[in-house]
Amino acid sequence: MMKPDHSARRAYWAEQMQLGYDLIQVVLPFEVRECGEGFASIPEAAEAAGVEMLFSDSKIAGELDRVFFMREGLVNDVITIGREMNDLGWILKIEDGYRSMEMQSQLVRKPDVFDAILKKCIWENGDELPPVEIVFRRAIVLIANIPKTGTHMSGSAIDISVFRRDDGSEVWRGNPYLEMSERTPMRSPFIEADDLQNRLDITAMLEAHGLIHFPYEFWHYNKNDSMGHILSGQPAPARYGPVHWDPQTNQVTPYDDPLSPLNPMDVIEKEIAAAMQRADQP
């Protein structure tokens, strides 16, 4: 028999993932009128403004470097937030910015990320391998396997952490970036009260400048895309959709088919098999 707390954690995880999937179904048909705005460098803007910020030095997947660019119209908001955090004795760390189609596709299949999601899906399913569709749905929520819902592919999102300027310690939010568990949703009841307060205090600073939090990941914020409009109650069409970006010309081209999964069901099925093989290895 499962322990009551274990049962509660499983139920919460399943509930939150279903709510996330339901939100995605609302995002998919939401109108986007791509404005064609180019991108700007967050590190360059921070340096020019004299704002102390940090940037992840890890690879997003394989040998692909993270791209700390986002839409030009959003960069000043991020710099302002960074300055306000400096005034509090904090440093804003940008964990991730724009992702190309290749980057997002590979991220879904990144072994440590995919394995973590599959492990939670097995746990959710009573320690039995779940149907492929369940893993497919969880991947849509947690790693944006559909371009329309992947606000990083719109250049309109950042993933963040926050650190203290005096001693370099992290402003703790219950877990570090990147966590895949029942502790991942912003208001998870399975973190300490102080950690939740840190999440909410940080979120208030970003949302004061219009960057809306994704309820199912405590590190993700976005603005002026379809997800942001729905979460903030804006009925007008969004100005940012998923785009291919040419760094040489700073031109953007909307995706031909933003609703097609980056990794279809058959690919997810193959990734499950590969993950199970990895799990069996000593």
Long-range contacts (C-beta under 8 A, 24 or more apart in sequence): 9-182, 9-190, 10-123, 10-124, 10-182, 12-182, 12-188, 12-189, 12-190, 13-120, 13-123, 13-124, 13-181, 13-182, 14-124, 16-182, 16-185, 16-216, 17-124, 17-137, 17-138, 17-141, 17-142, 17-216, 19-215, 19-216, 20-141, 20-142, 20-215, 20-216, 21-137, 21-140, 21-141, 23-215, 23-227, 23-230, 24-140, 24-141, 24-146, 24-149, 26-230, 27-148, 27-149, 27-226, 27-227, 27-230, 28-146, 28-148, 28-149, 28-259, 30-226, 30-229, 30-230, 30-237, 30-238, 31-226, 31-237, 31-238, 32-148, 32-225, 32-226, 32-237, 32-238, 32-239, 32-240, 32-241, 33-237, 33-238, 33-239, 34-239, 34-240, 34-241, 34-243, 34-252, 34-254, 35-239, 35-240, 36-252, 37-71, 37-72, 37-73, 37-239, 37-240, 37-252, 38-71, 38-72, 38-245, 38-250, 38-251, 38-252, 39-69, 39-70, 39-71, 39-72, 39-98, 39-155, 39-245, 39-247, 39-250, 39-252, 40-69, 40-70, 40-71, 40-72, 40-75, 41-68, 41-69, 41-75, 42-68, 42-69, 42-70, 42-75, 42-78, 42-79, 42-94, 42-97, 42-158, 43-68, 45-75, 45-76, 45-78, 45-79, 46-79, 46-82, 49-79, 49-83, 51-79, 51-82, 51-83, 51-86, 52-82, 52-86, 52-91, 52-165, 53-82, 53-91, 53-92, 53-93, 53-94, 54-91, 54-92, 54-93, 54-94, 54-161, 54-163, 55-93, 55-94, 56-93, 56-94, 56-95, 56-96, 60-96, 60-99, 60-103, 60-106, 60-107, 60-110, 61-103, 61-106, 61-107, 61-109, 61-110, 61-113, 62-106, 62-110, 64-102, 64-103, 64-106, 66-95, 66-96, 66-97, 67-97, 67-98, 67-99, 67-100, 67-103, 68-94, 68-97, 69-97, 69-98, 69-155, 69-245, 69-247, 70-97, 70-98, 70-155, 70-156, 70-157, 70-158, 71-154, 71-155, 71-156, 71-224, 71-240, 73-224, 74-155, 74-156, 74-211, 74-223, 74-224, 77-209, 77-210, 77-211, 77-223, 78-158, 78-211, 80-209, 81-205, 81-206, 81-209, 81-211, 84-205, 85-162, 85-205, 86-165, 89-164, 89-165, 89-166, 90-162, 90-163, 90-164, 90-165, 90-171, 91-162, 91-163, 91-164, 91-165, 92-160, 92-162, 93-160, 93-161, 93-162, 93-163, 94-158, 94-159, 94-160, 95-158, 95-159, 95-160, 95-161, 95-177, 95-178, 95-219, 96-152, 96-158, 96-159, 97-152, 97-155, 97-157, 97-158, 98-152, 98-153, 98-155, 98-245, 99-150, 99-152, 99-153, 100-153, 100-244, 100-245, 101-147, 101-153, 101-242, 101-244, 101-255, 101-262, 104-143, 104-144, 104-147, 104-150, 104-152, 104-153, 104-262, 105-262, 105-263, 107-143, 108-139, 108-143, 108-144, 108-145, 108-262, 108-263, 109-263, 109-267, 109-271, 111-274, 111-275, 111-278, 113-143, 113-178, 113-180, 114-139, 114-271, 114-275, 115-275, 115-278, 115-279, 116-180, 117-142, 117-143, 117-180, 118-272, 118-275, 118-276, 120-180, 120-181, 129-272, 129-276, 132-265, 132-268, 132-269, 132-272, 133-265, 135-268, 135-272, 136-261, 136-265, 136-268, 139-263, 139-268, 140-261, 141-216, 142-180, 142-184, 142-216, 142-217, 145-261, 145-262, 145-263, 145-268, 146-258, 146-259, 146-260, 146-261, 146-262, 147-242, 147-255, 147-258, 147-259, 147-260, 147-262, 148-226, 148-241, 148-242, 148-258, 148-259, 149-226, 149-227, 150-242, 151-214, 151-220, 151-222, 151-225, 151-227, 151-228, 151-240, 153-242, 153-243, 153-255, 154-222, 154-225, 154-240, 154-241, 154-242, 154-243, 155-240, 155-243, 155-245, 155-252, 156-222, 156-223, 156-224, 156-225, 156-228, 156-240, 157-220, 157-221, 157-222, 157-223, 157-225, 158-211, 158-220, 158-221, 158-222, 159-217, 159-219, 159-220, 159-221, 160-202, 160-206, 160-219, 160-221, 161-219, 162-198, 162-202, 171-198, 171-202, 172-198, 173-198, 173-199, 173-202, 173-218, 173-219, 174-199, 174-218, 175-218, 177-219, 178-219, 179-218, 184-216, 184-217, 184-218, 185-215, 185-216, 185-217, 185-218, 186-213, 186-214, 186-215, 186-216, 186-217, 186-218, 187-215, 188-218
